[in-house]
Amino acid sequence: GLHPPADTVGPNANWATDAKVTTGYPSMIGSKIGLDHAPRSRRHDCQEIDAAIARGEGNMFGFETPAMAPLACKNAVIWLTMRDPIERIISRLYKSTRGDKSSDTPLDSIGGEAAVLRALDKTTWFHSTAHTVGTRSTGGKPLAGKPTWSPNGTLRYGQHRRALGMDTLGSASLNNVYTRSLLGPASFLRPLDDLRVADLDAAKVVLGGFDVVIPMWAMETLPFLLGLPVHVLAPTVSVHGSHSMASKASVSPELAVKLAKHNQLDEKLYAHAIELHRARLRERARLLWPPGKVQTRPAPTGGGRKPPPVATATGAGRGPTQGGQKPPPVATATGAGRGPTALELCPADEFADALGVLSALLPRAVSRGGGLEALTARYVGRFGSAVCPAAHASAGWPRSTRSSRLLLNMAEGTSGTRTVNCWLEAAQLRTAHFPLTATELTPKSATAPGRLHQCTRGAGANSCTGQYDLYDYVSDVPAPQVAQLLLQTHSASQLAAVLTLRDPWEWTMSRTNSHSQHNASEDRSLIDDHSFVSVPCGCPWRPADRSEADRTRMTGRSPSRYKVEAYSRLGKETGVLVDTFESPGCAEPTSLARHTTAALDLLTHNAWTYCVASRRRVPLFAANLAEDMFLMEHVPGSNDTRKLLSKTPSTRPRETESLYRELLSFVGKTSGRKDKRQPEKIRADGSACW
């Protein structure tokens, strides 16, 4: 229902001549860059916008020049989209000014990286006569003589026309531009590094008056914040006539360091904007799902089917496992000794927040899943009342006594867990990437003697807690199932969390094709572990009840002696993970045969475990290896309130900030371990594990 007036310009609905970036900044700066008019010192007022809205001429107005934009219109809701300040500057420097994606960029126009470095040493304005026309007409050489300027943002040197360097017009464009812009034209024109903490505080006040403040990585949460249908983020045609080549650029370490030094206020303002966005998202979620008043009745799933019933004390409501077996009886789900529910561990507002954060690492997954509101409602209805097991010594989960942190990967396998395990094993950590069969035997890929699929009730080294504590890093089944128990039994000083992510629909297909009982190439005839996805407060999984003939037919060969011995120890009625924990009132895990439901439940479980870990202030490293993106939270010695979302390759210092190195850095900070390998060895080990 949003439509701009007829006189607005471009896909951003720029209102007024100086709302467009190529015209607004030259208009504002004027004589400082050699043009024939004085700089602007005041913003636009709201009179014309309010009048246009009142006349019904339009209800959407854009400003690419926020320093000029009116900020107090009585009829207008104000949105502001932000991105990492340094990433934005580099992107603008390398953004082609031609529609043909040529190398003709603002950086070329102003004289290359050397000109940027000079502008970060002393206050500089890139005079219009210093702008070049580009390699095609002049070989990139500046053109002498005073140009004429037209309001459409072009300079004319006789026969040559040249668009000004977009918004890269001097030191102000490279130095805390967000803070300057929020404070208005006069502040925008101040000298290099002239802004102080008081100016940052004033900019935060301005930011707090906006109706929507959203970082670019959280755009999939915009429909939820505005109460719009999720389809507003459906694929659209490209609206840009030019593109940034920053991802292919070679940015010098000197420039990266200087940009960081001269944009500290903007980095803090951006961190504040992220927290403001997240706080407002949680506030909206609390309005939809008030704490203490949330209804948790099951929600319908795809095709109108209802989800499997939650397990009950008698087992009568629990759906059959694969093979048709009834589950073993479980204890009552009520009373003082019951465990926490999924919603008690992660309320709806914090689940929505976690889902919004992870949307940065899972592009388009939230939109494909129906949007943040639908996914949160689904979590509340489908899993909210599910009861997690309580951690206590008599059940095999006493408090941990370890003195260093256990690294726990809370994600399902087939998400990069083998690669991460390989990296950390090469770093001399005791790792367990769990075995291909859910037996009581030692994991096949393990560097310590823990027997983690079946552990002893009670305290001590043979308890479940004790068995996990034999390792430095654990991942894959059953780690995702027991993540909540490990978070209960370990304090924030005893555990750090890792979450390897993958597009949920791709994961489901890959898991089904490569890691399920139904794949004849895998000798998985004893188990269900790889045929389900973990869910919040999920029930323990059970081995499949396969006859020996079925097993032989599925694998194409007779089971190995190892398998036969394992199967004889398990027994047809013994669910191995049932011995690991009791879970009355648990939620039924989802079969991979229900493709869409499994994908949605994987996304739900990822957000839920992230939420539970965040609430316990556990150091956390989340990463999508396929997309080469990561974020960190609650890392000792860092700012706990800031999400460190990975930057694009152009803004990463070479050799120091790849996903692999950042993971190793996270491990070092959280575990206190010093990697003694030489840099060449670290690089070689990283490559060998891919």
Phi, psi and omega in degrees: 000003180269135178213136180277159173296162184294334185268008176280164189239130169078175183293341178271007178055046181296128183254130181080154185302319185268017174277336180277141189298321184286346178248326186293314182292314175301321179298320182288322188273325171057238189296342179295337177246021173091008178272167193263032175218155183289154177298150175282144180239357183228151174287169166293150171267178187266000189303312184290320180295313179300321180293318180296321178294317180297326180278355180077020182283340181177163178223021176216123181229138180242151174224114172278355179242080186299337178295337181261347190290142172289137188240008183222046181279131186289336182259003188242141170263132186256127175248148172221125175257134182231159173221171179308126189301317182288319176301320180295315181300314181294321178299318180292322181298327184255015180275123182298137177267005177243156179284351185265013178059033180284179180275012181280097187238166173304326179296318175298320186296324186265357177109019174085187184299329180300322179293322178295317180297321177296320181290344176264000175262323177209159182302124185221141169241133180281096184301146185302329180286349178272350179284137180264166178270343178113165188295333187290326186251336185226003185071019178082011182273145178296152177254131183278167177095152181283127182276165166260147185238136177251152183299350178275006173090024179241149173257145177236120174250087184061247183276350184264139172242143184213127173289137175300163185290049177053243178251016178262083189241005179158191184303322183299331180282352184241359190226099176052050186293328177297311182297316178300315185294320181293334181270352173104175186303319183298318179288328179299326185272003181292158184296169179304131176059026180278343181282149183234181181301324178299325177291321176300316179298320178295321178295324177297323178296316178299315181300320181294342179275353179281151182282324178224126172235121188220128173288151184301325183292347182255022185300334180290349177269354185300314178303322179296315182296326184263356183070029181261158176294149186294339184293352178295344177257019178295160180304138180230172176288156178293138181248356182264138175271351180214164186223151176280141176255023184297326183296338179256004185280160174246097182268128184291150176303325181298316180293318179300318180293317181293319178298320178297319181296320188265009179230030182294322178295318180293323177298319178290322178295320179294318177299320177295321179297321178296315179294324177296316177301312183293323179296320180289326176296316179295323179297317179294321179296323179293330176292323181281325181229079184301135178303133179085350181238013184286132175272131186242027177291149184302142179259147178297151176250188184305141177078010178081001180282150174273151179291164178302144180295149177291145180296147180241174182298329182268347183083357185291332182271357185272133179294154180292150175279173180298134184101351175085005182286149171277147180286160175292156179295148179234166182286172182295147180267004181241173176102174186295333184271001184290156178280176180284155175275166179300320180288330176292324178283328181214094179299162186302319183293324180281332172295315179300319178297314179299319179296321177296319178295313182291340177300335178294331183261351182234075186306128175071359182293318181294317178297316180296329179281001178110356180101163186296320181293315181296321181290323178291318177299321179296317177300313181298313184285322187274325187234353188305320183267000178297141185256126176276156176293147176274138180269114174208160189299323184294340178263004179094008182235067175285169177297142179289149176245010183292152183259348177239171184278136166276131175268118184245119172272113186275358186271160172293159172294178183065028178231015184106010183295325179294319180298312181296319177300318179297315178302314185282329174295321177294335177274012175072027171272150174279110188242155173222107169259115203294157192290166181288344177233142182276075181248174177277005182279164178297139178307142181296317180258087185211148178241025173207162190272024182293145177245086198269351178274341176217118183230169191270140173293146180104182183270182176099181185294334181270000175291168178299315177301314181297323180293319176294325183288356173287347185249165171263330183214131179230146181203164178072173185308130009260016184307317179297327181290322186259011181304317181296322178294319178292327176290329176288321188271350180239136176282174179296340177270357181245357184211141170232142186254143172238143179223102177272128189244156177206151177310125188302322182286322174296319180300314183299317178295315181295318181296319180293316184284330188245342190223039178231165179301334187279358178264115185294342181281351182250133180273075185240039189284351185263347195230162171255354192309319185267010179251006181227166172241141179294150178227163178302131182051046184284156177287157173296147178269160184234154175293149176292145178268089182251136171285161181298326178295319178297318182296318180295319181293322182290319184272343181080008179202165178290144180297146181292164179299325177302316181293319181297316179296318180297316182295322180293328179285328182289312185079146187293336183256006184256113174275117188301314183284347172295329175287343181279321175202151170265144184215069176295136180080017184285168177265138181292130175295157187260131178288142177294343178297336177265082195304304183294317179299318179297318179297315179295323180288328174297314178300319179296314181295322177300312180294322182293314180294321176301316180298313182297317179295319180295321180295333178269006178058036179279134173304136188220136176234114178249140184210145169248102186295326182293325181266356181057047180230151180206165169213156180230151180213143175061034179282131181306134179086358180248174178285111186296338188271357188249135173275124180264074180289137183299147181268171176291159183307327183294335182255008175267128173300126182301144175076353186235344189226036170285165178303317181301311182291325178293324175297315179297322177296317177300315180298317180297317182291322185274333182259345183077009181274138177258123179284116184269001181288151175287153180306321179297321179292321178298315179297317181296317179296321179297317180292323183294335184273348181290000000 
